[in-house]
Amino acid sequence: MKIKIDRSELLPTLALVSSVVEKRQTLPILANLYFGVEDKKMTLVGTDLEVEISEAIEGVQGENGNFTVSTRKILDISRMLPDNASISFKSDGEKVVVTSGRSRYTLKTLPADEFPRIETGNWEERFKINQISLKRLLEKTSFAMAVQDVRYYLNGVLLEIGQNRLRAIATDGHRLAQSEEEIDLSINNIRQVIVPRKAISEIARFLDNDEEVQILIEVSKNHLRLSKNNTTLITKLIDGKFPEFKGVLDTELNIVVPVNRSELIDTLTRAAVLTTDRFKGVKLTLKDGTLSVTANNPEQEEALEEMGVEFKGDSVETGYNVAYLIDAARVISGENVELHFQGNDGICILKQPGDETSTWLVMPMRI
């Protein structure tokens, strides 16, 4: 088979579908991308058996057929060619010859019919959401996912689907982030699915800033599929029970302190200079009109930062991971943030004024 395509059309698709391919694979063919052409439409597919991304390019010149080729090599070749180059592929079943101008590369292939595709089963729920809304939802929550936790169900984002809303919750056991967006899906029973960490990262790449684009989301027993235009992402779901979290969010917090978001981030960041990679704890102290942030390290050094706040009453003192507070404050979009305290050595909840659907919780730590 022979096909020809402009580099400017091919490269963005290559970059998208190749992002899912791991550097180390259990199967040699997983290091390859699938190229398939049918009726002038070329489809590229990358997978690691857990997440699969495919994208179709319309109007490709050439013959019907398919092949697989090394992800790293074809991506590097395409990146190094001139911006206005066109690329030709000629496949004979065992090798693919890639030519562009005076450049010529002969690459090994593996049989296209052995390229693994994710088997999904029947889709049980289906709804659309504006991609900006989905992007905003994941940005507000996904940072709180666990990283390689033995509690595998924490290494992802919980999606609650139903009652005309899509709610996202993420926690690593020390902090929690929750937010939601409206959707047109009026099922009464809430469907819960856990989307793994890698899939969340790939979905973030999948989304752009085009406000007009709608994402079709489909859910089956074990899979989630997102589709927009000619691009599709399929991921396996985590089979596990997400921890019960609603009780801690319902905790009554009587101390509410409004602060300027930028000033809070700057204050916490300066205090964090004297924390260490292994210990990020700082002490927050509320006294009349002042929020103090104190950091110490094993070298007996100390940082003290203060900012003026609207607070009167008995003093409150609690330790928190400063990185968790900064992460939560950074995803808040407004100018101000409300700090809700339980009291001495209690939880802290951050809220954005006017946003009743988003909550960021940080557990206390001993300092």
N, C-alpha and C positions, 0 to 999 in steps of 0.2 A: 504493500500500500504506500501511497505518496500523499503528503499533505503539505500545505504552505500557509503560514500565518505571520502577521506582523508581530515583532517583538513587543510593541506597546500594548497589544491585545493579550498576548500570552503571559507576560511577566506578572501582572497583578494576580492572575488566577494561579499561576505557579506558586507565588508567595503565600497565597491563602491556603491552598490544599496541602502544601508541603509542611506547614507549621505543625500539623498533627503527627508527622512521622518522627519516631524516636531515633536517636543516634545508634542505640543498641537494640537489636530485635531478636526475638526467639525464632522467627522464620525469615530466611533471606529475602523473600518477596515483599516483606513489609518495609524494606528499605527502598522500594520502588514506588513510582506513581503509575497509575493506570491511565492510559490514553485510549479513548474510544471515539470513532467517528462514524456517524450515521446521518445521511441526508444533509451534509454540510453543517452539521452540529457536532462539535468536538467536546467531549466530556472528560474532565480530569478528576481523578479520585485519589485521595490519600487516606490512610487508616493506620491505626495501631491495634485494631480489634476491639477497642473500647470506645473510641470516637472515630467517626468517619465524616470527611468533608468532601463534597463533590460540587463542581461548578461547570456549567456548559457555556461554550462560546459559539455564537451563531455566525453563519456565513463563512465558514472555513473552506478554502479551496482544497479539493482532493478526493480520494477514494474512501469508501467505507472499509472499516477494519479496526483492529485494536492491537496494542502492545503495552508492555511495561518497561520502564527504564529507571535508572538510578535517580532518586530524588535529588541528592546532593549535586550530582554531576550536571544534570540538565538545568538545575537552578543556577549553579555557578556559571555555566556556559551562557545562559540567557542574560544574566546580569552583566557579563563582561562585553557583550556585543554592543555596537553603537545604538543610540536611541532610535534611529530611523531604520534599523535593520529589519529584514524579513527572514524568517527561519523556515527551512524545509526539512521534513522528516521522511525518510524512506526505510520501510521495515520489510525484512524478508523472513521474519519468524524467529531468527536466532540473533540477529543484530539490527541495530537502528543506526542509520547514517544521518547525522545532523549537519546541514550545510547552511552557511550564511555568508554571501559575498565570497571571499577567498578562504574562509574558515571551513574546515571539515573535521568532524568528529565521528568516529565509529564506536558505538557503545554496545555492550552486552545487554541482552534482554532476558526476561523470564516469561514463561507462558502466561498470556493474559487470562486464559480460562482458569488459571490457578490463583488468580488474585482474589483474596477473601473479601466478601462484602458482609455487612452486618445484617442478619436476619431479624426482622422486627416484629412480625405478627400483626394482629389487627389493632388499629388505632381506636381508642375508646372515648377520648375527649379531644375536642378540636376547637381552637379559638384564635382570634387575631389580636395583635397588640402593636401599637406604634413602636417602631424600633428605638426612638428616642426615650420613650417611657420605659422600655425594657432595659436599655442601657443605663438609665438613671437608677432603676431599681437595683441592678446588680452592683453598680458603683457604691451605692449606699450600704450594701450588706456584705459583699463577697470578701472584703478585707478581713472579716472576723472568722473566716474558715480556719480550721485546724490544718497543720502541715504534717503529714505522715504520722498522724496519731494512731495508736493501736486501736482506739475506738474508731474504726473505719467510717462509721456513719457521721462523724464530725468533719471528715475530709471532703466536704461539699456544702451545697446550699439546699436547704429545704424549701420547696415550693408548695404552697397551699393554693389549690385551684378550686374555685366555685363561688357561688353567691355573688357573682359579678365582680370578683376581685382576684388578683394574683398577688399573693403575699410571699415575700422572700425572708428567710430567717437563716442566719449563720452564727455559729458559736464554736469556740475552741475550749469551752469549759471555764474560761477566765473572763470572757467578755461575750457580748451578744449584740447583734445588729438585726433590726427588723424594719421592714418597710413594705408598702403595698401600692398597687396601681389598679385602676378600674379596668375591667374587661367585660365583654359581652358573652358571659357564660353563666346562666342562671341555675345550674344544678345545685340542689340543696345540700347534698352530701359533699363535704370538703374532701378533695383528693389530695393526698400528700405524696410527693416524690422527692427523692434526694438526688441532686445532680452533682456528679463528682467534680473535684477541683479542676482537673485538666479540662473537662468540658466547659466549665465556667470561663476559663482563660480563653479557650477557643471561641466561645460565643462572643466574648468581648472583642475579639478580632473580627468576627463575623459582622458585627454591627458598625454602622457608620453614622454620620450626622445628618443624613437626609430625612427631614421631618415628614416627608410625604410617604415614606415606605412603611408598609405594614408587614409584620412578621407573622406567619402562620405557625402556630405551635400545636403539635399533636402528641398525645400521650397514650402509651400502651402499658401493659403490665410491667415490662422490663426496660422500656426505651422511651426516649424523648426525641422528637424531630422538629427542627426549625427550618422553615423554608422562606426564601425571599427571591423574587425574580428567578434567576437561573441557578441559584445557590442553595444547597441543602446541607445541614449538619445533623447527624444522628449520633446519639450517645446512649450507652447503657446507663441504667440507673443503679444507685447503690441499694442493695437489698439489706435493709436494716431498720431499726426502730430509732427515730430521732428522740433525744431526751425530752422529757416534759419541761417546758420552759415558761409556760404562761403564769404559773404561780408566782415566780420571782418578779415578773413584770407587773403583777398586780400589787406588789408591796407598796404600802402607803409611805410616801416620802414627803414629810412636812416642811423641809427646808428647801426653798427654791431661790436660786441666786442667778439673776440675769447678768450676762457679761458680754463684752464685745468679742466676737469670734476671733478676729485677727490678733487682738491683744492677748487673748488666752493662749493661742497657738505660740506666739512669740515668747510669752512668759514661760510656758512649759518647755519649749525648745531650748531656751537659754539655761534653764535649770538642769535639763537632761545632759548638758555637756559634761557634768561631773559624775554621771552614772556610768556603769560599765556594760559591756555586751551581755554579761551573764546576769547582771542585776540592774533592772531598770526602775526600781522602786523610788518613789518620791513621797514626801509627806505633805498633804494639803491641810492647811489650818485656816479656819474661818473665825475671825474676830470682828468686832464692830467696824464695819467699813473697809475691811482688808481681807484679801485672800493671799495667803503666803504659801509658797512652794519651796520646800527644802529638800536638797539632795545631798547624800553623803557617799563616799566611796571607801574602799579598804585602805587607802593611803591617808585616811583621816582628814580629807579635804571636804569642804562644805560649800554648797551654793545656796543662796537665799534670794528668791525673787518675790516681789510683792506687786499686787495690783489692787486698785480701789474697786470696791463692789458695794452694791446696795444690800447690806445685811446688818441686822441688829439682833441681839440675843446671846444666849450662852455659846461659848466657843465650841467649835467642832473640829476634830482632828482625826484624819484617816490616811492610810497609806494606799497608793495605787501604782500600777505600772504606768509610767509616764508615756510610753509609746502607745499604749491602748487609748489613753485620753487624747493624744495628738491625732491618732488615726481617725477616731470618731469625729473630732472637731473639724478635720479637714474635709470630710464628705458632706458636712452641713453646708448648704448653699447660701443661706441668709447671712446678714451682717452680724446677727446676734445669736446667742445660744443660751439656753437655760440649763443650769446645773441643779439637779435634784439630788439632795443628800438624805440618807436615812438617819444619820447621826454618827457618833463616834464609831469608827471601825465598821461602818456599814457600806452598802452598795452606793454607787453613783450612777445616775441616769442622765444622759444628755438628750435634750430635745430642741428642735427647731421651732421657734414661735410661729404659730399658724399652720404647722404641719402636725396633724393629729395621728397620722398613720405611721410615723417613723419614730423609732426608739433605739438608743444606743446605751447599753448597760456595761459597766465595768465593775468587776468584783473587787473587794478590798484585799489588801495584802499586808502582812506584818513587816514593819520597817525596823 
